[in-house]
Amino acid sequence: MIFDRDGTLIKYVPYLINIEDLEIDQRIFPQLRKLNRIYKFGIISNQSAIGRGFATESHVAEINSKIISIFGEQDIRFEFIKICGHTPEDKCKCRKPGTALFDEAKKEFGILASESYYIGDSLIDIEFAYNSGMKPAFVNREEINITEDICISGENLYTVLESFLKGKHADTRIN
């Protein structure tokens, strides 16, 4: 199970650069603990704040470390975080919906795309899931009218994870 970062695992803050602005919905911790017994977790995220000069790679790494620490304190483990610091204008292959970061993670961690979910909050995230061969789940925080085939959709990560736990997706029920 691979997650987008901003707007999915953490509250959306445009170009998050102040660690004090980092917010996580506490309701997701019990759900993620249950799912983490079944799925390995990872994060793949576009972080154009680097390419735009708003943040450095080390600054983004510091925020990512804090995120991993918060989840770790809740017994939730992420195997990896992969970020693209380029801007859309750079037209790189690592920026979602490009698949270079997923291809890298697939090799490093033995991920089977067809058995994986990508949970994100943008249409680019849905496109990325399809491009990578994963099943998309959508955090529809902006109430976007989507026409793509989505395995699960909800207004926030809490509702998406609840649907997973209730078995409202392509796999069997998770106890």
C-alpha positions in Angstrom: 0.0 0.0 0.0 1.6 3.2 -1.2 0.5 6.7 -0.2 0.8 10.2 -1.5 2.0 12.5 1.3 0.4 15.9 1.3 -3.4 15.8 1.4 -3.4 12.1 2.0 -1.3 11.0 4.9 -0.9 14.5 6.2 -3.1 17.6 6.0 -2.6 19.5 2.7 -0.5 22.6 3.2 0.7 24.1 -0.1 4.5 23.7 -0.2 4.8 22.5 3.4 8.0 24.1 4.6 7.3 24.8 8.3 7.4 21.6 10.3 5.0 23.3 12.8 2.3 23.2 10.1 2.5 19.4 9.9 -0.9 17.8 10.9 -2.0 14.2 10.9 -5.6 13.0 11.5 -5.2 11.0 14.7 -8.2 8.8 13.7 -6.1 7.0 11.0 -3.6 5.5 13.4 -5.7 2.4 14.5 -6.7 1.8 10.9 -3.2 2.0 9.6 -1.9 -0.3 12.4 -4.4 -3.0 11.3 -3.6 -2.6 7.6 0.2 -2.5 8.3 -0.1 -6.1 9.6 -1.1 -7.1 6.1 0.5 -4.6 3.8 3.9 -3.0 3.6 3.6 0.8 3.4 5.5 3.3 1.3 5.2 6.9 0.3 5.7 8.4 -3.2 5.3 12.1 -3.4 5.9 15.1 -5.7 7.7 17.8 -3.8 8.1 20.6 -6.2 8.9 23.0 -3.4 12.5 21.9 -3.9 12.6 22.7 -7.6 10.8 26.0 -7.0 13.4 27.0 -4.5 11.0 27.1 -1.5 12.8 24.2 0.3 16.0 22.2 0.1 16.2 18.4 -0.2 17.4 18.2 3.3 14.5 20.4 4.6 12.0 18.0 2.9 13.9 15.0 4.3 13.6 16.6 7.8 9.8 16.8 7.4 9.7 13.3 6.1 11.7 12.1 9.1 9.2 13.8 11.4 6.3 12.1 9.6 8.0 8.7 9.9 8.7 9.3 13.5 5.1 10.2 14.3 3.8 7.1 12.6 6.6 5.0 14.2 5.5 6.1 17.6 2.1 4.6 16.7 3.7 1.3 15.6 3.1 2.1 11.9 6.1 1.3 9.7 6.8 2.7 6.3 9.4 0.8 4.2 10.3 3.8 2.1 9.7 7.4 1.1 10.5 8.4 -2.5 10.1 12.0 -3.6 10.5 13.9 -6.8 11.7 17.4 -6.2 11.3 18.6 -9.9 8.7 21.0 -11.1 6.1 20.0 -13.8 8.0 22.1 -16.3 11.1 19.8 -15.8 9.2 17.0 -17.6 11.1 14.3 -15.6 10.2 10.6 -15.4 10.2 10.6 -11.6 7.4 13.1 -11.1 4.0 11.5 -10.9 2.3 10.5 -13.1 5.6 9.2 -14.3 6.6 5.8 -12.9 10.3 6.0 -12.3 10.1 6.2 -8.5 7.6 3.3 -8.4 9.8 1.3 -10.7 12.7 1.9 -8.4 10.7 1.0 -5.3 9.4 -2.1 -7.1 13.0 -3.4 -7.6 14.2 -2.4 -4.2 11.3 -3.9 -2.2 9.9 -6.6 -4.4 6.6 -4.9 -4.8 4.0 -6.5 -7.0 2.1 -3.7 -8.7 -1.0 -5.8 -9.4 -1.4 -6.5 -5.7 -0.7 -2.9 -4.6 -2.8 0.1 -3.9 -1.9 3.8 -4.4 -3.8 6.1 -2.2 -3.7 9.8 -3.3 -5.7 13.0 -3.5 -5.3 14.2 -7.0 -6.2 13.1 -10.5 -2.4 12.8 -11.2 -2.3 10.2 -8.3 -5.0 8.2 -10.1 -3.1 8.4 -13.3 0.1 7.4 -11.5 -1.6 4.3 -10.0 -2.8 3.2 -13.5 0.5 3.9 -15.1 2.2 1.9 -12.4 -0.2 -1.0 -12.6 -1.5 -0.4 -9.1 -5.2 -0.1 -8.0 -6.1 3.5 -7.2 -7.8 4.7 -4.0 -8.9 8.3 -3.9 -9.0 10.8 -1.1 -11.5 13.2 -2.6 -11.0 16.1 -0.3 -12.0 18.6 -3.0 -15.1 16.7 -4.1 -13.8 16.2 -7.7 -16.2 14.5 -10.0 -14.2 11.5 -11.1 -15.0 9.2 -14.0 -12.1 6.9 -13.6 -12.5 3.4 -12.2 -11.5 3.8 -8.5 -11.5 0.8 -6.1 -12.3 3.1 -3.1 -13.0 6.8 -2.8 -13.8 8.9 0.3 -13.7 12.5 1.6 -10.5 11.9 3.6 -8.0 9.1 4.4 -10.1 8.0 7.4 -13.1 7.2 5.3 -10.9 5.5 2.6 -9.2 3.3 5.2 -12.6 2.5 6.8 -13.7 1.2 3.4 -10.6 -1.0 3.2 -11.2 -2.4 6.6 -14.9 -3.2 5.8 -13.9 -5.0 2.6 -15.4 -2.5 0.2 -12.7 -3.0 -2.4 -11.5 -5.7 -4.7 -9.8 -7.8 -2.1 -11.3 -9.9 0.8 -12.4 -8.4 4.1 -9.6 -7.4 6.4 -10.1 -8.4 10.1 
